[in-house]
Amino acid sequence: MQIIRKGQANTLVFTLTENVTLTTPYFLFEITHQVDKTPIYFIATDTSSYTSWYNKFSVTEGTNNPANGQIVCTNAGQYNYRIWEQSSSSNLDPANASTLLETGIIRVDSATSNTVTTYQPTRPTAVIYNATQ
C-alpha cells in the first residue's frame, strides 16, 4: 500500500508504463478521501531511471501547488487513487486526460511517526552440573 505522510516529501512507486499509450506522458493523480469524498488532483513528474520497470514520483504534502506534486490533505486516512496519462503538463481535470492507467488505495498518515519498541531478551545463564560418580 502506498503511504503519504502529512508535512513531508513522499516517494510513491507504481508500474504505469506497461499501460501507457502516449510517447511522453504527464501523470494526473486523483486521490479521494473514502469518508468525506473530497477529491484532490495533482500532477507529479516521473523521476524513475528505469521507467520500463517502475515509475517513481515525489509528492509533498503540506504545500498547495498541484501542478508540481504538492498537495494538502485535510484528513488523514484511506484515499482511493486514480492515475491518468495525458499530454498536458498543467491539466487538473480528468475529463481532459487521455487514459486511466491505475486505481488503488493510498493511506495518508499524520506527520508524527510511529515509535517502534524492540525487546531484546537476556540470555539465560547456562547452568552446568558436575555429575561425578
Contacts in CASP RR format, 6 or more apart in sequence:
PFRMAT RR
TARGET T0000
AUTHOR 0000-0000-0000
METHOD contacts of the structure
MODEL  1
MQIIRKGQANTLVFTLTENVTLTTPYFLFEITHQVDKTPIYFIATDTSSY
TSWYNKFSVTEGTNNPANGQIVCTNAGQYNYRIWEQSSSSNLDPANASTL
LETGIIRVDSATSNTVTTYQPTRPTAVIYNATQ
1 105 0 8 1.000
1 106 0 8 1.000
1 107 0 8 1.000
2 12 0 8 1.000
2 13 0 8 1.000
2 14 0 8 1.000
2 81 0 8 1.000
2 105 0 8 1.000
2 106 0 8 1.000
2 107 0 8 1.000
3 10 0 8 1.000
3 106 0 8 1.000
3 107 0 8 1.000
3 108 0 8 1.000
3 109 0 8 1.000
4 10 0 8 1.000
4 12 0 8 1.000
4 59 0 8 1.000
4 61 0 8 1.000
4 73 0 8 1.000
4 106 0 8 1.000
4 107 0 8 1.000
4 108 0 8 1.000
4 109 0 8 1.000
5 61 0 8 1.000
5 108 0 8 1.000
5 109 0 8 1.000
5 110 0 8 1.000
5 111 0 8 1.000
5 113 0 8 1.000
6 61 0 8 1.000
6 62 0 8 1.000
6 73 0 8 1.000
6 76 0 8 1.000
6 108 0 8 1.000
6 109 0 8 1.000
6 110 0 8 1.000
6 111 0 8 1.000
7 60 0 8 1.000
7 61 0 8 1.000
7 62 0 8 1.000
7 111 0 8 1.000
8 60 0 8 1.000
8 61 0 8 1.000
8 111 0 8 1.000
9 58 0 8 1.000
9 59 0 8 1.000
9 60 0 8 1.000
10 58 0 8 1.000
10 59 0 8 1.000
10 60 0 8 1.000
10 61 0 8 1.000
11 56 0 8 1.000
11 57 0 8 1.000
11 58 0 8 1.000
11 59 0 8 1.000
12 44 0 8 1.000
12 56 0 8 1.000
12 57 0 8 1.000
12 58 0 8 1.000
12 59 0 8 1.000
12 106 0 8 1.000
13 48 0 8 1.000
13 54 0 8 1.000
13 55 0 8 1.000
13 56 0 8 1.000
13 57 0 8 1.000
14 54 0 8 1.000
14 55 0 8 1.000
14 57 0 8 1.000
14 83 0 8 1.000
14 102 0 8 1.000
15 53 0 8 1.000
15 54 0 8 1.000
15 55 0 8 1.000
15 102 0 8 1.000
16 27 0 8 1.000
16 46 0 8 1.000
16 55 0 8 1.000
16 83 0 8 1.000
16 85 0 8 1.000
16 101 0 8 1.000
16 102 0 8 1.000
17 51 0 8 1.000
17 52 0 8 1.000
17 55 0 8 1.000
19 85 0 8 1.000
19 99 0 8 1.000
19 101 0 8 1.000
19 102 0 8 1.000
20 85 0 8 1.000
20 99 0 8 1.000
20 101 0 8 1.000
21 85 0 8 1.000
21 98 0 8 1.000
21 99 0 8 1.000
22 85 0 8 1.000
22 86 0 8 1.000
22 87 0 8 1.000
22 98 0 8 1.000
22 99 0 8 1.000
25 85 0 8 1.000
25 86 0 8 1.000
25 87 0 8 1.000
25 98 0 8 1.000
26 43 0 8 1.000
26 45 0 8 1.000
26 85 0 8 1.000
26 86 0 8 1.000
26 87 0 8 1.000
26 88 0 8 1.000
26 89 0 8 1.000
26 91 0 8 1.000
27 43 0 8 1.000
27 44 0 8 1.000
27 45 0 8 1.000
27 46 0 8 1.000
27 55 0 8 1.000
27 57 0 8 1.000
27 83 0 8 1.000
27 84 0 8 1.000
27 85 0 8 1.000
27 86 0 8 1.000
27 101 0 8 1.000
28 41 0 8 1.000
28 42 0 8 1.000
28 43 0 8 1.000
28 83 0 8 1.000
28 84 0 8 1.000
28 85 0 8 1.000
28 86 0 8 1.000
28 91 0 8 1.000
28 92 0 8 1.000
28 94 0 8 1.000
28 97 0 8 1.000
29 41 0 8 1.000
29 42 0 8 1.000
29 43 0 8 1.000
29 44 0 8 1.000
29 59 0 8 1.000
29 81 0 8 1.000
29 82 0 8 1.000
29 83 0 8 1.000
30 39 0 8 1.000
30 40 0 8 1.000
30 41 0 8 1.000
30 81 0 8 1.000
30 82 0 8 1.000
30 83 0 8 1.000
30 84 0 8 1.000
30 94 0 8 1.000
31 39 0 8 1.000
31 40 0 8 1.000
31 71 0 8 1.000
31 73 0 8 1.000
31 79 0 8 1.000
31 80 0 8 1.000
31 81 0 8 1.000
31 106 0 8 1.000
31 108 0 8 1.000
32 38 0 8 1.000
32 39 0 8 1.000
32 40 0 8 1.000
32 79 0 8 1.000
32 80 0 8 1.000
32 81 0 8 1.000
33 73 0 8 1.000
33 74 0 8 1.000
33 75 0 8 1.000
33 77 0 8 1.000
33 78 0 8 1.000
33 79 0 8 1.000
34 77 0 8 1.000
34 78 0 8 1.000
34 79 0 8 1.000
34 80 0 8 1.000
35 75 0 8 1.000
35 77 0 8 1.000
36 74 0 8 1.000
36 75 0 8 1.000
38 74 0 8 1.000
40 66 0 8 1.000
40 71 0 8 1.000
40 72 0 8 1.000
40 73 0 8 1.000
40 79 0 8 1.000
41 66 0 8 1.000
41 92 0 8 1.000
41 93 0 8 1.000
41 94 0 8 1.000
42 59 0 8 1.000
42 66 0 8 1.000
42 67 0 8 1.000
42 69 0 8 1.000
42 70 0 8 1.000
42 71 0 8 1.000
42 92 0 8 1.000
43 66 0 8 1.000
43 67 0 8 1.000
43 68 0 8 1.000
43 69 0 8 1.000
43 89 0 8 1.000
43 90 0 8 1.000
43 91 0 8 1.000
43 92 0 8 1.000
44 57 0 8 1.000
44 58 0 8 1.000
44 59 0 8 1.000
44 69 0 8 1.000
45 57 0 8 1.000
45 58 0 8 1.000
45 69 0 8 1.000
46 55 0 8 1.000
46 56 0 8 1.000
46 57 0 8 1.000
47 56 0 8 1.000
47 57 0 8 1.000
47 58 0 8 1.000
48 54 0 8 1.000
48 55 0 8 1.000
48 56 0 8 1.000
57 69 0 8 1.000
58 69 0 8 1.000
59 69 0 8 1.000
59 70 0 8 1.000
59 71 0 8 1.000
60 69 0 8 1.000
60 70 0 8 1.000
60 71 0 8 1.000
61 70 0 8 1.000
61 71 0 8 1.000
61 72 0 8 1.000
61 73 0 8 1.000
61 108 0 8 1.000
62 70 0 8 1.000
62 71 0 8 1.000
62 72 0 8 1.000
62 73 0 8 1.000
63 70 0 8 1.000
63 71 0 8 1.000
63 72 0 8 1.000
64 70 0 8 1.000
64 71 0 8 1.000
64 72 0 8 1.000
66 92 0 8 1.000
67 89 0 8 1.000
67 90 0 8 1.000
67 92 0 8 1.000
73 79 0 8 1.000
73 108 0 8 1.000
75 108 0 8 1.000
76 108 0 8 1.000
76 109 0 8 1.000
76 110 0 8 1.000
77 107 0 8 1.000
77 108 0 8 1.000
77 109 0 8 1.000
78 105 0 8 1.000
78 106 0 8 1.000
78 107 0 8 1.000
79 105 0 8 1.000
79 106 0 8 1.000
79 107 0 8 1.000
79 108 0 8 1.000
80 103 0 8 1.000
80 104 0 8 1.000
80 105 0 8 1.000
80 106 0 8 1.000
81 102 0 8 1.000
81 103 0 8 1.000
81 104 0 8 1.000
81 105 0 8 1.000
81 106 0 8 1.000
82 94 0 8 1.000
82 100 0 8 1.000
82 102 0 8 1.000
82 103 0 8 1.000
82 104 0 8 1.000
83 100 0 8 1.000
83 101 0 8 1.000
83 102 0 8 1.000
83 103 0 8 1.000
84 94 0 8 1.000
84 97 0 8 1.000
84 98 0 8 1.000
84 99 0 8 1.000
84 100 0 8 1.000
84 101 0 8 1.000
85 97 0 8 1.000
85 98 0 8 1.000
85 99 0 8 1.000
85 101 0 8 1.000
86 96 0 8 1.000
86 97 0 8 1.000
86 98 0 8 1.000
87 98 0 8 1.000
88 96 0 8 1.000
88 97 0 8 1.000
91 97 0 8 1.000
94 100 0 8 1.000
END
